[in-house]
Amino acid sequence: MDEPLSDFGDVGKYGGDREEIRRRLALRERSAKDVALPVALLRPGMNVLAVEVHTAPCYDMSKVLGKDGWRGWPWAPIKLRHAQLTVSPAGAVAANVTRPCGVRAWNVGVGDTVSAFDHGDPWETLQPIVIHAARNGVFSGRLVVDSDQPIKGLKATVTELAFVGPSLVEGRPPSSGGPMGAKIPASAVRVRYAVTASPGKSWMSPHRFDGLLDAIPAEIPVVKDPPDRPSVYWMYWCNPITRSNLVAGAVAPLWFTVRVPKDAHPGVYEGRVTISAEGLAPTDVPLRLSVSDWTVPEPKDFRMHNMAYHVDDALARHYNVPLWSDRHFELLGKSHALMAEVGSRQVFVNLTASSSPISPNMEVIRWVKQPGGGAKPDFTVFDKSLDMVATSVGTPLPLRLNVWGPVRNAGSRVSVPSVPLLDPASNKIERLSQPAFGTEEAVAFWRPVFTEILKKIKARGWLDVAALGYVAAYDEPVEEVVDLAKQVWPEAVWACVAHDMARNRRTKDPWLKIRYAYTCCYFGFPSVRGYRELLQPHAELLCNMYRANWNVNSLLSTYRRVGEDIAMSGRGGVSDFGADLVPFRNPQGGYMTSPAYGMPSGPGA
């Protein structure tokens, strides 16, 4: 092969010849057929066949150059494509690969991905739900109920958790002893039901789960969605293995989330989960919580800082509530509070539409027409937004003021952004163009706005976490933006999103200080002690935009691994991933989503 073969049907040496691509991709496959297993190794009860797969002898295929220096896309050097176990005669063993009839409850690991095609093993006994936790943290355990028919009347309750021993030894009950009467109340355990994704309302495949509800519906239907269809595009990259014989059912994953008190005594606590449904008699399952002798810091004190991308109008439209109403701010507060618990306290303050891909007239400051002419900025929504952040998050990090610097192609000029202009008489919003860059009028337009903004931020003690936001394909803020910012906020620091943001980046302008850098190129590589880079002093917080490494259909184990990968790469967190990019109904029909950054990376990708 004179150059790496692309996995895509429209690029590379073989162009759109998909049949040739399929033929050549098939040459990478290795197989072992008709391997006879020693019958003498079989034992009464459960037997497990393990298949070990070894990777191809390569390190990083992404560094292999193709034609004209094009790197192309890396192909996966390891993957199990097909595996089938047959027995002769067929009735010699009891198989567990087909969905059994009736309602069953079964165990699942907290990091296991469950779909509507999964079912419990009819030959396995229901085991206790075990949660390994630490004080002042939030941890979950899971149980799944499934059926080949709709599940009706499903209920799940949990008791308080009582201290039963100092340690948990797998395979036998906890030992006795410990503080008499120590308990964790049932109110500290939240029971939720994972709902399947709805076509048109979610990016996720309909046979996956895309939400946790506090209330279990009266009936859980059988999913009708077929398995994903493999394609040339995803064949060798990240698409899971699919099987044509999968049969969907009614599947109800139950999540038991414990908020461990900060003063909880270390040791093992045990309670009882009771589940029932039509066709499933009340079933008691032990719930064991193992609390370690360590206290999780408050999220605001985490060393890792993730940067979620919040969209103000998406929640209002999704739940059909008035924009900037009390209910809207309540929903925004819940979204920010949830993300703050996983170390994301980034807050967007959008002052112009061209600074961020927001919906029209969604800026938090509006200019109001005055009776004698002219316009005056109104900070009502701005103030309510900061109140919401103070209540739900506390101190943000950063408070990202998005004003200038749209994503633009190399060589194009920065467009002059506009702001919303409200006519009090008609209550209609028009657009007001601000003065051009490089003029005294522009300084006069923005200086009083920033004077008021900085006064409000300083009064809350947030001045040291405020930054100007800037997004571009490459490089730091352009000269026009820097010159204007320097005159209206001389002490400003920047939160810059670009391909080439790197550790201790040097800029052309010594006045321009980048404190928050977001990159999809200088993402590092996990190493055994890579986290030590985070212990060194740095001028900025460098976050990795996890661009192609995860998406809405990724396995749960991928999400759980991301944080460790980031830390072991010496990066400060995950940046600009969608937090509340929920769809909402399109007036023209169907569903749509709010705009989101897609270049150089972000939730749009």
HUVEN-V206326 format. One record per residue. N is the residue number from 1. RES is the residue in one small letter. NEAR is the number of other ideal C-beta (glycine too) atoms within 8 Angstrom. Layout:
# HUVEN-V206326
n = [N;N]
res = [RES;RES]
near = [NEAR;NEAR]
This chain:
# HUVEN-V206326
n = [1;2;3;4;5;6;7;8;9;10;11;12;13;14;15;16;17;18;19;20;21;22;23;24;25;26;27;28;29;30;31;32;33;34;35;36;37;38;39;40;41;42;43;44;45;46;47;48;49;50;51;52;53;54;55;56;57;58;59;60;61;62;63;64;65;66;67;68;69;70;71;72;73;74;75;76;77;78;79;80;81;82;83;84;85;86;87;88;89;90;91;92;93;94;95;96;97;98;99;100;101;102;103;104;105;106;107;108;109;110;111;112;113;114;115;116;117;118;119;120;121;122;123;124;125;126;127;128;129;130;131;132;133;134;135;136;137;138;139;140;141;142;143;144;145;146;147;148;149;150;151;152;153;154;155;156;157;158;159;160;161;162;163;164;165;166;167;168;169;170;171;172;173;174;175;176;177;178;179;180;181;182;183;184;185;186;187;188;189;190;191;192;193;194;195;196;197;198;199;200;201;202;203;204;205;206;207;208;209;210;211;212;213;214;215;216;217;218;219;220;221;222;223;224;225;226;227;228;229;230;231;232;233;234;235;236;237;238;239;240;241;242;243;244;245;246;247;248;249;250;251;252;253;254;255;256;257;258;259;260;261;262;263;264;265;266;267;268;269;270;271;272;273;274;275;276;277;278;279;280;281;282;283;284;285;286;287;288;289;290;291;292;293;294;295;296;297;298;299;300;301;302;303;304;305;306;307;308;309;310;311;312;313;314;315;316;317;318;319;320;321;322;323;324;325;326;327;328;329;330;331;332;333;334;335;336;337;338;339;340;341;342;343;344;345;346;347;348;349;350;351;352;353;354;355;356;357;358;359;360;361;362;363;364;365;366;367;368;369;370;371;372;373;374;375;376;377;378;379;380;381;382;383;384;385;386;387;388;389;390;391;392;393;394;395;396;397;398;399;400;401;402;403;404;405;406;407;408;409;410;411;412;413;414;415;416;417;418;419;420;421;422;423;424;425;426;427;428;429;430;431;432;433;434;435;436;437;438;439;440;441;442;443;444;445;446;447;448;449;450;451;452;453;454;455;456;457;458;459;460;461;462;463;464;465;466;467;468;469;470;471;472;473;474;475;476;477;478;479;480;481;482;483;484;485;486;487;488;489;490;491;492;493;494;495;496;497;498;499;500;501;502;503;504;505;506;507;508;509;510;511;512;513;514;515;516;517;518;519;520;521;522;523;524;525;526;527;528;529;530;531;532;533;534;535;536;537;538;539;540;541;542;543;544;545;546;547;548;549;550;551;552;553;554;555;556;557;558;559;560;561;562;563;564;565;566;567;568;569;570;571;572;573;574;575;576;577;578;579;580;581;582;583;584;585;586;587;588;589;590;591;592;593;594;595;596;597;598;599;600;601;602;603;604;605]
res = [m;d;e;p;l;s;d;f;g;d;v;g;k;y;g;g;d;r;e;e;i;r;r;r;l;a;l;r;e;r;s;a;k;d;v;a;l;p;v;a;l;l;r;p;g;m;n;v;l;a;v;e;v;h;t;a;p;c;y;d;m;s;k;v;l;g;k;d;g;w;r;g;w;p;w;a;p;i;k;l;r;h;a;q;l;t;v;s;p;a;g;a;v;a;a;n;v;t;r;p;c;g;v;r;a;w;n;v;g;v;g;d;t;v;s;a;f;d;h;g;d;p;w;e;t;l;q;p;i;v;i;h;a;a;r;n;g;v;f;s;g;r;l;v;v;d;s;d;q;p;i;k;g;l;k;a;t;v;t;e;l;a;f;v;g;p;s;l;v;e;g;r;p;p;s;s;g;g;p;m;g;a;k;i;p;a;s;a;v;r;v;r;y;a;v;t;a;s;p;g;k;s;w;m;s;p;h;r;f;d;g;l;l;d;a;i;p;a;e;i;p;v;v;k;d;p;p;d;r;p;s;v;y;w;m;y;w;c;n;p;i;t;r;s;n;l;v;a;g;a;v;a;p;l;w;f;t;v;r;v;p;k;d;a;h;p;g;v;y;e;g;r;v;t;i;s;a;e;g;l;a;p;t;d;v;p;l;r;l;s;v;s;d;w;t;v;p;e;p;k;d;f;r;m;h;n;m;a;y;h;v;d;d;a;l;a;r;h;y;n;v;p;l;w;s;d;r;h;f;e;l;l;g;k;s;h;a;l;m;a;e;v;g;s;r;q;v;f;v;n;l;t;a;s;s;s;p;i;s;p;n;m;e;v;i;r;w;v;k;q;p;g;g;g;a;k;p;d;f;t;v;f;d;k;s;l;d;m;v;a;t;s;v;g;t;p;l;p;l;r;l;n;v;w;g;p;v;r;n;a;g;s;r;v;s;v;p;s;v;p;l;l;d;p;a;s;n;k;i;e;r;l;s;q;p;a;f;g;t;e;e;a;v;a;f;w;r;p;v;f;t;e;i;l;k;k;i;k;a;r;g;w;l;d;v;a;a;l;g;y;v;a;a;y;d;e;p;v;e;e;v;v;d;l;a;k;q;v;w;p;e;a;v;w;a;c;v;a;h;d;m;a;r;n;r;r;t;k;d;p;w;l;k;i;r;y;a;y;t;c;c;y;f;g;f;p;s;v;r;g;y;r;e;l;l;q;p;h;a;e;l;l;c;n;m;y;r;a;n;w;n;v;n;s;l;l;s;t;y;r;r;v;g;e;d;i;a;m;s;g;r;g;g;v;s;d;f;g;a;d;l;v;p;f;r;n;p;q;g;g;y;m;t;s;p;a;y;g;m;p;s;g;p;g;a]
near = [5;3;8;11;12;12;12;9;7;5;6;13;9;9;7;5;7;8;6;8;15;9;8;10;12;7;6;7;6;3;4;4;4;3;5;4;6;5;5;4;6;6;5;2;5;5;7;4;6;4;6;4;7;4;7;6;3;7;2;6;9;7;6;9;7;13;7;4;6;7;9;10;9;8;11;8;7;7;6;7;5;5;5;4;5;4;7;5;5;5;4;6;7;4;5;7;3;6;8;9;4;7;11;12;12;12;10;10;6;8;6;9;7;10;10;13;10;8;11;10;7;7;7;9;3;8;5;7;14;8;14;6;12;11;15;10;8;8;12;10;12;14;16;15;15;15;13;10;6;9;15;9;8;13;9;12;7;12;8;8;14;9;12;11;12;9;9;9;7;4;3;4;4;12;8;6;5;11;6;4;5;11;9;12;6;9;4;10;13;9;11;10;16;13;10;12;14;8;7;7;8;11;5;10;9;12;12;12;11;10;7;8;10;7;5;9;8;4;7;11;6;10;12;4;9;4;9;7;6;7;7;11;8;9;10;9;10;5;9;5;6;10;6;5;4;8;8;12;13;14;16;13;12;14;13;16;10;16;7;16;9;7;5;11;9;8;13;14;15;12;14;10;15;12;15;10;12;7;6;11;4;6;10;7;13;10;16;13;15;12;13;9;3;6;7;7;7;5;10;8;5;8;5;10;13;14;14;11;15;13;13;13;11;13;15;15;10;9;8;6;10;7;7;8;9;5;9;13;13;8;12;14;11;9;12;15;10;9;13;14;8;8;11;12;15;13;12;11;11;13;12;14;13;8;13;11;7;13;7;5;7;9;12;9;12;12;13;11;10;8;3;4;4;6;9;7;11;10;10;6;11;12;9;10;13;11;9;12;12;9;7;11;12;7;9;12;8;12;13;13;11;12;12;14;12;10;8;10;5;6;3;6;5;12;7;9;12;10;14;11;13;12;10;7;5;5;6;6;9;7;8;10;6;11;9;7;10;7;8;5;8;13;11;9;9;12;10;8;12;10;8;10;11;11;8;12;12;9;6;8;6;11;8;4;10;11;14;15;15;13;12;15;10;8;6;13;13;9;6;10;13;12;10;14;13;10;8;10;9;5;4;10;11;15;15;14;16;14;9;10;13;10;9;7;11;3;8;4;8;4;6;11;8;15;11;15;14;16;15;10;7;9;11;10;6;8;7;4;5;13;9;8;9;10;5;6;2;8;6;11;10;14;16;14;16;10;7;3;6;7;5;7;7;9;7;9;9;10;9;8;8;12;9;8;9;14;12;11;13;10;12;10;14;12;11;12;13;10;12;9;11;9;9;12;7;8;4;4;4;7;9;7;10;11;7;13;14;8;9;12;12;15;11;9;8]
